[in-house]
Amino acid sequence: MSGRALQAALWDEATPGYTRIDNLDRKPFTSIDENLLFCGDAKKSLALLPSESVQTVLTSPPYWSLRDYEVEDQTGCDDSLESYVASVMDVFEEVRRVLRTDGTVWLNVGDVYTSGNRRYRAPDRKNRARAMDVRPPTPEGLKPKDLIGIPWRLAFGLQEAGWWLRSEVIWHKPNAQPESVQDRPTKAHETVFLLSKEQDYHYTIGAVCGPGGRRLRTVWDLPTKPLRRPANWSADHPAMMPLSLARQCMAMTVRQNCVVLDPYAGSGTSLIVARELGCRWVGAEIKPNYVDLIEHRVSGL
């Protein structure tokens, strides 16, 4: 048996299968005994989970004004900056409820520049998901071409709401996509915050080491890795988190057979890594095609 096949067999033995839930108008769960995949709104999905049932959260909410996922009630497409931050923070109230007292959150948030009040984004030959027919106007108080600082706006809001803001990680992408701008450096990083519910929490400092075996620093060089999909596969997520990032985050904060949550599951990367680490998982994703994509990826392990 190959190493990958043996590992998959161990995963199957360690973790149960999953249940997909499309109808959110149901009785809440009293415990999480299997993996759960919700198709629908993040807050409504989390409301079905028992309190203090999740050990760690790894998630990346939709980035503000960068994508149109073409689904009702999506976050970040045409809502105002203030509404976007408030929407994510509203979901995080449910995250706080379901998180254990020693639990943690890894929050990946991308930044964006103001649109200069252009109500569209032109297509890009190298990134077909870039085009948008609708974009929010420039937020009040900002100027055309301003870097908005969305990660820190959200982080400060969560800090004020009572979360402990424990670390800022710079995820450096060595293979970042080129940009056509001529008056600033090309962006090649995103921000990942480590947050906790309480002052003391579970964290295994030696689970991941930095270069040369040193203690891990706060700048991580991790390339993106596009998923090769079959030609007849309609689901295609434009901003997939790499498995390497999810592994590095979760290795330090999960416990064996704990529950990992991703309220904005996207392509399911965090759920795949949770299973890899012997944990149960719960994912919520509002776009049905992406839920199909998650099922494809999970069943393909």
N, C-alpha and C positions, 0 to 999 in steps of 0.2 A: 504494500500500500504506500502511495506517495505521501510526502509530508503534508501536502495540502489536503489530500483525502482523509488522512488520519486526523488532522486538525478539525476538518468539517464534521467527522464522526464524533469527536469529542464535544464539539459545539452542540450537535443534535442530542447527545446524551445529557449535556449539562442544562440545556434550556428547552422549554416546550415550544410548540408551534405558535402561530399567531392567529388572532381573530381580527378580521376587518370589520369596522363598525361604520356604516353609512348613515344610520338613523340615530341622531343624537338625542331624540326625544324618548329616552329610555331610563330605567332605574339606574342610579349610580352604582358603581362597583364597591363592594365592601372590602375587597382585597385585590391585589394584582398577582394572580397565579399563573398568568401566561402573558405572552407578548401581545400588545394591543396596538392596532393601527386604525386611527380615526380619520375619516374623510369628512372634513368640515372645519368650522371656525375653531381657532385655538382655544379661546376662553370657554366656549361651550363644551369642548372636548375635555378640558382639564377639570371642569365642574363635575364630571362624572367619576373622577378619581378620588380615592380616600385621602384624608389629610395625613401628612407626614409619611408618605409611602415611597418617596423617591429619594435616592441617595445623591445623584448628580444630574445636572442638566447641561447639555451641550446643544447650542442652537445658534442660528444665524437668521434673524428676521429679514424679510424682504427689504432691500435697500431703498431709501426714499428717492423717488422720481427716476429710478434707473431702469425699471422693468415694468412692462404691462403683461401680467399673467393671464389677462382676458378671462377673469372669473369675478362674479359678484362679491362685494364686500371684501375685496383684497386690500391689503395694507400697503401703503407707500406709493401708489400709482398717481393719483390725482388729489389726495388729501393734502391739507396744509402741513407745514413743518410741525407746527404745534400739535395738530391732530395726530400726526404720525407718532411723535414722541409719547403723547398721551395714550394712544392705542397700545403701543408696546408695553408701557408701564401698567396699563390696565390688565393685560395678560399676566404680567409679572406679579400682580397681587394673587392670582391663582397659583402661579409658580411658588410663591412664598408659602401658601397654604399646604401644598402637596409635598414640599421639600422637608426632609428630616432636619432636626435641629443641628446635626453635624454635617449637613449637606452643603453642596457648592454648585455654582453656576459658571459655565464658560460661555461667554457671550461674544460672538464675532459680529462686528458691525463695520460696514464700509462707509467711507465719507464720500461727498459729492460736491461739485461746484454748482453755483447758481446758473440757471439757464439763460439769464439775460432776458427773461420773459418770452423766450421762444416757446411756443406751445406744441413743439414737436421735437423729435430727435431724428436726424437723418440716418438712413441705413449705413452699415459698414460692411465692406466685402468680407472682412475677416471675422465679423461677429454679427450674424443675422438677427440676433435677439436685441440688438442695440436700438433698432428703430422703434419709435413710439409716436402715436398720433395725438397723445394728450400728455401734458406735463404740468405740474403745479407752477404757479407764478413765483417770481423771486420773493422770498419771505421779507416782510417788513423789517427795515433796519439794515438789510444787506444790499450789496451792490452787484451789478453784473460781474461775473467771473470770480466772485468771492468763494473761497473754500469755506463750507458751512460749519464744519466741526461737529457733525452729527454724532459720532461715537461719544464724545465728551459731553455733549448736551444730554444724551441719554444716560450716560454714567452718572452725571451730577444729579439728574432727576431721581435715579434709583438710590443713590447715596442719601439724598434728602428724604426719601421714602423709608429709610431705615436699613437698607442693605449695607453690608461692609464691602467696600471697594478695595480688594486686597492686592491686585496686580494689574498692570497694563503690559500686555505682550505685543510686540511688533512682529507680525507675520510677514517676513520678507519673501517675495516671490521672485526667485532668480530668473524665471521664464515669463515674467509679466508681459502682457500684450503691449505692443508699441502704441503710442498716441501721436496724433497729428499736430498737437499744439506746439507753438514755436516760442512761447514766452514763459515757460516754467519747466522744471524737470519732469520727466515721465514718472508717473506714480507707479510704485512697485511694492506696496505694502498695504496691509489691512491691520486693524486693531482687534485684539482679543482681550476681554476683561475677565478676570477671575473675581467672582463675588461670592459672599457667604451670607447665610441667614443669621448666624451668630458669630461672636468673636472667636470662638474655638470651633474647629471643624476637622473632618478627616482629610488628611493630606499625607501622602507617602513621598517624602522628598527624594529618595533614591530610586524611585521607579523609572525615571528618565534622567539620563546624564547628558551633559553638553559635550562639545568637542574636547577630545583629550581626557575624557572621564571626569571633567570638572562638573561642579554643581551647575545645573541648568540656568542659563541667563535668560533675559527677557526679550532677546531678538532671536527668532527662529527662522532659519533658512529652509523653507519647504516649498518645492515647486508644485504648481498646479498640474493636474493630470487628467485631461479630458477623457471621458468614457467613450470607448468605441461601441457604437450601437449597430444592430442589424439594419439593413436598408429599409425593411418594412416596419420598423419600430417608430410609431408616431410620437411617443413621449420623449421629449428632449429638453432637459433642464439646462438653462444657459449659465448657471453660476454654481456649479457643483463643488462642495467642500471636498478637498482631497482626504483620502483615508489617513494619510500620514499626520495631518493636523489633528484629526479626531483621536487617533491613537495616542498622540503625545499629551493631549489634554486629559483624556479620560484615565490613562494609566496611573495618574497621580492622585485621583480623587474617587475612584470606584472601590467598592468592596466586592468580594466574591459573592455571586448570586444576588446582588443588589438590583435595584431598578434604575434605569437610565431613561430620561425624558428628553424629547425634542419637540417643543410645541410648534415649531415651524420646520417640519421634517424635510421639505424640499425633495431631494433625490434619495434620502434615506441613509446617507453616509454615517451619521451618528448611530443609527440603529444597527447597521452592519458591524460597526466596531464594538458596540455594546455586546452583541452576540459573540463576537470574537474573544472578548474578555470574560466570557462566562456569566454575563448579566442578562436579566430580563430587560425588555425595553418597551417604551410607550412612545408612539409618534402620532402627531396630528398634522395634517396637511389639507389645505382648503381646496386645492385644484385636483379634481378626480384623475386627470391624466398623470399627474405626478404620483398619486397614490398607486396607480397601475405600475408606474416606473419603480417605485419602492418595492412592490410585490415581485416584480421581475428580478430586481437586484438581490432581494433576500432569498428568493427561491433558487437563484443562480449560484449561491455560495458553494 
